[in-house]
Amino acid sequence: MGWVYILQSLSTGRFYVGSTVDFERRLAEHQRGHSPATRGRGPWRLVYQESFPSLIEARRREFQLKRCKSAKLIQQMLQSPKG
């Protein structure tokens, strides 16, 4: 199983999009500052997550989100009702 997640920095308000097979471990790494991409900008708040049958599918979704990534688009996605 794979996961795509979006974190928001409580100190800067910026978003981070990532994917993993071990969601709990990865989130803990971000909180401890073990990820160079998020180090020094925490603490982090989980604002969105999706599960997929495989990591490959999760990575495809991650790259899709990153291609159109902007704070405004992520805010719209978080506020839209899930259907």
FENNOR-V380821 format. One record per residue. RES is the residue in three letters. PSI is psi in radians with two decimals (none if undefined). Layout:
RES_PSI + RES_PSI
This chain:
MET_2.52 + GLY_2.75 + TRP_2.49 + VAL_2.42 + TYR_2.72 + ILE_2.20 + LEU_2.64 + GLN_2.29 + SER_2.24 + LEU_-0.31 + SER_-0.55 + THR_-0.32 + GLY_-0.10 + ARG_2.78 + PHE_2.69 + TYR_2.27 + VAL_2.27 + GLY_3.03 + SER_2.73 + THR_2.92 + VAL_-0.33 + ASP_1.52 + PHE_-0.81 + GLU_-0.76 + ARG_-0.79 + ARG_-0.74 + LEU_-0.73 + ALA_-0.67 + GLU_-0.73 + HIS_-0.77 + GLN_-0.59 + ARG_-0.10 + GLY_0.41 + HIS_0.01 + SER_2.08 + PRO_-0.58 + ALA_-0.44 + THR_-0.04 + ARG_2.37 + GLY_0.02 + ARG_0.12 + GLY_-3.12 + PRO_2.82 + TRP_2.58 + ARG_2.26 + LEU_2.15 + VAL_-0.25 + TYR_2.53 + GLN_2.61 + GLU_2.53 + SER_2.64 + PHE_2.71 + PRO_-0.44 + SER_2.80 + LEU_-0.61 + ILE_-0.78 + GLU_-0.66 + ALA_-0.73 + ARG_-0.66 + ARG_-0.77 + ARG_-0.69 + GLU_-0.83 + PHE_-0.60 + GLN_-0.80 + LEU_-0.69 + LYS_-0.54 + ARG_-0.67 + CYS_0.31 + LYS_2.20 + SER_2.66 + ALA_-0.67 + LYS_-0.77 + LEU_-0.68 + ILE_-0.73 + GLN_-0.73 + GLN_-0.73 + MET_-0.72 + LEU_-0.52 + GLN_-0.30 + SER_2.49 + PRO_2.48 + LYS_2.30 + GLY_none
